[in-house]
Amino acid sequence: MNTNGTFSLLIFALPLLLLGWLFFTQNKRMRQMREFSSSLNVDDLVVTSSGIYGTIKHLDDSSAWLEVAEGTTIRFDRRAVAMKQTDTPATSTTTSTDASTDASTDDAPGTTPGTPQNGQ
């Protein structure tokens, strides 16, 4: 068995396999993005790729108009809509045990600015 020939064939085949795998995954990703973009509807809650939350108010072939605040509508490229919102942001509620641990530390991380600390 000629190990030198096998080794050179391996050196030639591995980059070709890597390129084929890269093209395959890129095509799969593009297909998923096209399917997602076509599934968008008016009144969907979405998040853009820049992290802006909004509600779709109008769609056309290349643009999406998002209402980000009451009466404020921004036009985005349709490809900038990254995902649909699945849940509304949860509001944090402080229980009595959480309040006692926050009150015992000064400038505790995770506390909301302006909340009373240390019994003040």
Buried (B, 14 or more C-beta within 10 A) or exposed (E): EEEEEEEEEEEEEEEEEEEEEEEEEEEEEEEEEEEBBEEBEEEBBBBBEEEBBBBBEEBEEEEBBBBBEEEEEBEBEBBBBBEBEEEEEEEEEEEEEEEEEBBEEEEEEEBEEEEEBEEE
